[in-house]
Amino acid sequence: MKLANRVNRVTPSMTLAISAKAKAMKTEGLDVCSFSAGEPDFDTPDHIKAAAKQALDEGKTRYGPAAGEPALRQAIAEKLQAENGLCYGADNVIVTNGGKHSLYGLMMALIEPGDEVIIPAPYWVSYPEMVQLADGTPVIVPTTKETGYKITPEQLRQAITPKTKLFVLNSPSNPTGMIYSPEEIRALAEVVVEADIWVVSDEIYEKILYDGSTHLSIGAVSPEAYDRTLVSNGFAKAYSMTGWRVGYLAGPIPVIKALTTIQSHATSNVCTFAQYGAIAALRGPQDCVETMRLAFAERRQVIIDRIKAIPGLTCGEPQGAFYLYVDISQLGMPSLDFCNRLLDEKYVATVPGISFGTEGTARISYATGMETILKGMDRLEAFVKAYS
Ligand code: GLU
């Protein structure tokens, strides 16, 4: 059987593959400490679940508009205005099957063969693959520890060619947890406007910030930046709704309409009653978000202190998300070997840096309980000692 060429250009998602392996090992009865997928370990808050249950009872079980329930699109538009300073109405929003699918839909709507998409590395595993699936060309711009794994305006400027269509910005970042300061966002916006390219801002971790850091959406920088910005976000991380698959893309109406056309053929609407849970997430009390953030903050400190105390490993102090990007280069082991051996020998699951486009690193997600963190760090320490 000859499969389509595009399938040969991409590999399966490593984050999903490793977390599935860790879950399968747990099911076999093995005592696995999983730091793999970025999946909050909290249950979805009760008022959100109650709203979805109520929607089910009220018969919200039928097809809905492909772009999403009007009430959810409206709630998202109001959130973007109030929290992010982005002047959108409901028509500027499409509800998608998770944040991931908003980005996939965008690539389908925007990217043509030959179009270049600038992606700073380390990047979330799915960005380049989505570009490839859309027959575009990912242009990977390596960043370094010294710049906090952030692309500089000069690097962005240099990467732009007449074929550049889109720049992918992700702050707070998966996998590094670094955030771009408002000044850095403004400087990148200037380059985007100057070059007249699109920017998609993946803001899925915007609410998970530490030490008083702030998040600025690039679309809020200036009217010119706003015109060129698409915002991707979702409910999975802030409201612990990973399995609900509700996300969204916001931006200029022609782009949203194009995505809606594609979605109307690809998936139709996102699960109707799940969308009612998402409305409750936005309209309901927000203290659940803060409670989870505080738990992440506590875990973050513990994990940073433990990693820094292990000779052979180093890490920065990321200001957002729930990831730590650990430098394992002193061990002289390819990141894939490191992660495989750590999982096979110590039952500790992490994600190799190579899947995020950098070697000599591994990603640790601390969206997991403190008990797992303490046990996992003991095992990691013993592992590193044995190989040093
Ligand atoms: N985004 C999360 C992660 O990076 C969940 C898995 C995925 O979709 O990649 O771990």
Residues whose N, C-alpha, C, O or C-beta is under 5 A from the ligand:
A	BS01	LIG	T15 L16 S36 A37 G38
